[in-house]
Amino acid sequence: MSQTERLPRTRTYLMCPPQHFTVEYAINPWMDTTAPVDAALAVEQWDLLRTTLVDLGHTVHVLDPVAGLPDMVYAANGAFSVDGTVYGARFRYPQRADEAVAHRAFYQDPAWRFADPEHVNEGEGDFAYLPGAHGGVILAGYGFRTEPAAHAEAQEMLGRPVVSLRLVDPAFYHLDTALAALDDHNVTYYPAAFSASAQRVLAQLFPDAVLADRADAEAFGLNLVSDGRHVVLNTEAIAMAEKVRAAGYHPVHVELTELKRGGGSVKCAVAELRR
Ligand code: ARG
């Protein structure tokens, strides 16, 4: 039981409503094209996530959804920003390629420096930033979507050390399904989603990490958004909520049954904008 007072930091996020959300192709093991999606319910649940973040004091920008891009609700995949520089996404599958264009347009504001990527990478799906750990470190996943070459490219564009972590379980195909930042310096993760070497790296860098188990990861309990105090996670992740509570954080549940049908939850739907 941690005695530390967990303090929130105000954040700015980007989300995209699931107006055009469907599961019409399957690019991860969670997607079943024969199971119907309740689009109206998806929008309702998404809006409750948005208002939850706003009610916690955060700013949420909304990206216009584009017809024909059913996965665009997973806004985390569109880019990765650190200190005002945006490393653009380049999607692995052609079905999602045009999402990168919509995200790039959002950052055409002089306040941002946008770096076009050469290598395949799926934004915050495979990148996490811990500003208070080791002077500011980027964690990066590879194995299913993002190319390892994109990790070096991100380091070059963003000027922060990037630690490459190999994902080994297809159910946890993006870093953000297996690991999350709880605050500026600590993480929670499911060890078996990573290679043995990556597990050693994580144990060395984050000795105080909150460890999750397979059931937590399968409930998308690691696909969370934390402001340093409030940990927003889906209602299915009950055991995970208890773990973060025991570590001194305050879990806040939101229902996101429809987004799980596409293989995502809270974090996938929320990109953090860091300036
Ligand atoms: N259906 C999407 C895909 O497979 C889900 C993306 C989930 N996003 C995330 N940040 N993990 O690409």
Residues whose N, C-alpha, C, O or C-beta is under 5 A from the ligand:
A	BS01	LIG	I27 N28 D71 Y74 A76 N77 G125 H174 D176 G262 G263 G264 C268
